[in-house]
Amino acid sequence: MSAPYCCPVCRTNRMRFTIIRQQPQYVRLHPQTGETIEELTQTELDAFHQPYKGDDYLVQCGICGTIENEERFVKMAQHSFGPK
């Protein structure tokens, strides 16, 4: 979050953004009731439970609401206005 952003959709917003932190929560659910049976850490996952591989956070444009990964906003700022 130390690079300029520009929204890749509305292309005007360079100031108003929301950072959405994604923190995976690993759980085992009861198959009939949906109740949480167990909460797990990433090191406790078995072979059939895939660890989260997505972005640590996403960026939302504060003007048009577009949600993308940070790289899209950074690349748009570099493309539109050049490196600073």
Backbone bond lengths (Angstrom), bond angles and torsions (degrees), N, CA, C in turn:
res aa  C-N    CA-C-N  psi(-1)  N-CA   C-N-CA  omega(-1)  CA-C   N-CA-C  phi
1 M - - - 1.449 - - 1.518 111.69 -
2 S 1.315 116.55 33.31 1.455 118.23 179.45 1.524 111.42 -114.36
3 A 1.329 117.10 15.00 1.459 121.31 178.18 1.529 109.02 -115.28
4 P 1.334 117.18 155.06 1.460 119.82 176.15 1.528 110.76 -64.57
5 Y 1.318 116.38 147.82 1.456 123.23 176.60 1.519 109.12 -114.25
6 C 1.327 115.73 152.89 1.458 123.03 167.53 1.522 106.00 -146.23
7 C 1.315 117.57 133.14 1.459 121.02 -177.83 1.530 110.25 -64.27
8 P 1.347 117.81 127.76 1.466 120.34 -179.86 1.524 113.77 -73.79
9 V 1.339 117.97 -9.56 1.465 120.42 -178.98 1.527 111.14 -102.89
10 C 1.338 117.81 -59.60 1.470 118.71 -177.86 1.531 111.64 -81.06
11 R 1.309 118.15 -21.81 1.475 125.39 172.90 1.522 115.32 61.53
12 T 1.318 117.34 13.53 1.461 118.89 178.53 1.520 111.44 -118.33
13 N 1.326 117.31 -29.33 1.458 120.76 -175.08 1.525 110.75 -75.44
14 R 1.323 115.68 123.28 1.462 121.69 174.90 1.528 111.40 -126.09
15 M 1.351 117.25 4.92 1.464 119.58 -173.07 1.523 115.05 -127.41
16 R 1.313 119.53 -34.10 1.466 121.74 -169.34 1.524 111.02 -107.45
17 F 1.335 115.75 109.06 1.456 121.45 -176.91 1.520 110.29 -140.53
18 T 1.317 115.50 156.38 1.453 122.62 173.88 1.525 107.52 -117.88
19 I 1.323 117.03 128.95 1.462 122.00 175.98 1.526 107.13 -94.84
20 I 1.324 116.76 122.89 1.456 122.54 -178.34 1.523 107.88 -107.95
21 R 1.324 116.01 107.75 1.466 120.86 179.46 1.521 109.74 -81.92
22 Q 1.311 114.91 131.99 1.463 120.68 -178.89 1.524 108.95 -109.77
23 Q 1.303 115.91 114.92 1.459 121.56 179.76 1.521 108.45 -119.92
24 P 1.321 117.10 105.85 1.464 119.18 -178.18 1.523 111.70 -65.85
25 Q 1.315 114.73 144.19 1.461 121.85 176.02 1.525 105.94 -123.87
26 Y 1.313 116.13 114.45 1.460 121.71 -177.50 1.527 108.99 -89.68
27 V 1.331 116.30 125.31 1.458 120.96 -177.84 1.529 110.36 -138.24
28 R 1.323 114.45 158.89 1.457 121.99 167.78 1.523 105.85 -115.06
29 L 1.348 115.63 131.17 1.454 121.15 -177.18 1.524 110.58 -111.12
30 H 1.322 114.97 149.31 1.460 120.42 172.86 1.527 106.80 -69.22
31 P 1.344 119.09 127.96 1.466 120.59 -173.05 1.527 115.13 -65.65
32 Q 1.329 119.07 -26.51 1.462 120.34 -179.28 1.529 112.84 -93.17
33 T 1.315 117.82 -38.63 1.465 120.56 -174.45 1.525 113.62 -99.21
34 G 1.317 117.40 -23.24 1.456 120.84 -177.24 1.517 113.65 81.65
35 E 1.328 116.84 2.72 1.469 120.16 178.25 1.524 110.52 -67.36
36 T 1.327 115.55 147.33 1.459 120.16 175.62 1.522 109.29 -72.92
37 I 1.316 115.90 121.48 1.460 121.80 178.28 1.521 110.01 -89.87
38 E 1.332 114.63 -40.07 1.458 119.12 -174.44 1.523 109.88 -154.15
39 E 1.334 116.19 141.03 1.462 122.02 171.01 1.521 107.26 -104.68
40 L 1.327 116.16 137.47 1.456 121.60 -175.31 1.522 110.95 -121.35
41 T 1.317 116.10 155.27 1.460 120.97 168.91 1.523 106.95 -93.43
42 Q 1.307 117.21 167.30 1.468 120.20 -179.07 1.522 111.35 -61.39
43 T 1.314 118.49 -30.75 1.464 121.01 -179.85 1.526 112.49 -76.26
44 E 1.328 117.93 -15.01 1.463 121.82 -179.34 1.531 113.41 -93.84
45 L 1.326 118.05 -0.47 1.462 120.71 -176.67 1.525 110.89 -67.65
46 D 1.335 115.67 142.17 1.460 119.00 177.39 1.534 109.24 -91.14
47 A 1.321 116.61 -177.51 1.463 121.63 -174.72 1.528 112.68 -64.90
48 F 1.326 118.54 -21.93 1.453 121.21 -177.00 1.531 113.31 -95.70
49 H 1.313 117.36 -2.50 1.462 121.49 -178.82 1.531 107.80 -111.23
50 Q 1.314 116.32 106.26 1.460 121.90 -177.43 1.529 110.82 -74.97
51 P 1.327 117.81 135.97 1.467 119.69 175.02 1.531 110.51 -72.23
52 Y 1.325 115.95 155.22 1.462 122.35 178.74 1.518 109.24 -65.74
53 K 1.334 116.68 132.21 1.467 121.31 -178.21 1.520 112.48 -120.26
54 G 1.319 117.52 10.99 1.458 120.79 -177.30 1.520 112.98 -83.66
55 D 1.312 114.89 -172.48 1.462 121.97 179.70 1.524 111.01 -69.30
56 D 1.333 116.57 148.34 1.463 121.16 175.71 1.521 110.94 -68.30
57 Y 1.318 115.94 -31.19 1.460 119.80 176.25 1.520 109.96 -153.13
58 L 1.304 115.10 159.49 1.459 123.53 175.88 1.521 108.45 -119.31
59 V 1.316 116.18 165.29 1.463 121.49 178.80 1.528 107.68 -119.85
60 Q 1.330 115.72 135.47 1.467 121.39 175.91 1.519 108.74 -115.76
61 C 1.316 116.24 132.84 1.463 121.51 175.27 1.519 108.56 -68.11
62 G 1.309 116.79 129.98 1.453 121.64 179.91 1.519 113.31 -76.97
63 I 1.330 118.06 -6.87 1.466 121.86 -179.91 1.533 111.17 -100.24
64 C 1.337 117.33 -56.39 1.471 119.86 -174.75 1.527 113.29 -102.45
65 G 1.345 117.81 -12.44 1.458 120.91 176.18 1.515 115.68 88.25
66 T 1.316 118.95 2.35 1.461 121.97 179.07 1.525 110.48 -60.37
67 I 1.338 116.25 134.79 1.460 121.66 177.61 1.520 108.22 -116.59
68 E 1.328 116.50 123.25 1.470 123.09 -179.71 1.522 108.69 -145.63
69 N 1.343 115.70 173.96 1.459 118.04 173.47 1.529 108.96 -75.50
70 E 1.310 115.92 160.17 1.467 121.47 -173.89 1.523 112.14 -58.33
71 E 1.309 117.11 -36.33 1.460 121.12 -175.50 1.534 112.17 -57.70
72 R 1.324 117.55 -38.10 1.468 120.34 178.93 1.527 111.53 -61.76
73 F 1.340 117.03 -41.10 1.461 120.98 179.97 1.529 111.30 -69.65
74 V 1.323 117.04 -39.64 1.467 121.77 179.02 1.527 110.37 -66.67
75 K 1.333 117.04 -46.52 1.470 120.98 -179.50 1.527 111.13 -62.25
76 M 1.321 116.82 -38.88 1.461 119.84 179.05 1.521 110.59 -64.85
77 A 1.335 117.60 -39.82 1.465 121.01 177.65 1.524 110.43 -64.47
78 Q 1.328 117.20 -40.91 1.467 120.38 179.12 1.525 110.90 -67.11
79 H 1.308 117.05 -41.44 1.466 121.75 -178.98 1.532 111.30 -68.34
80 S 1.314 117.02 -44.11 1.461 120.90 -174.87 1.513 113.94 -75.98
81 F 1.318 116.45 -35.33 1.460 118.90 -171.22 1.525 112.84 -126.01
82 G 1.319 118.05 -1.09 1.452 121.71 -179.53 1.507 111.50 72.94
83 P 1.335 117.76 164.65 1.457 120.69 179.49 1.515 111.20 -66.96
84 K 1.307 115.40 144.98 1.470 120.90 -179.67 1.506 110.16 -104.69
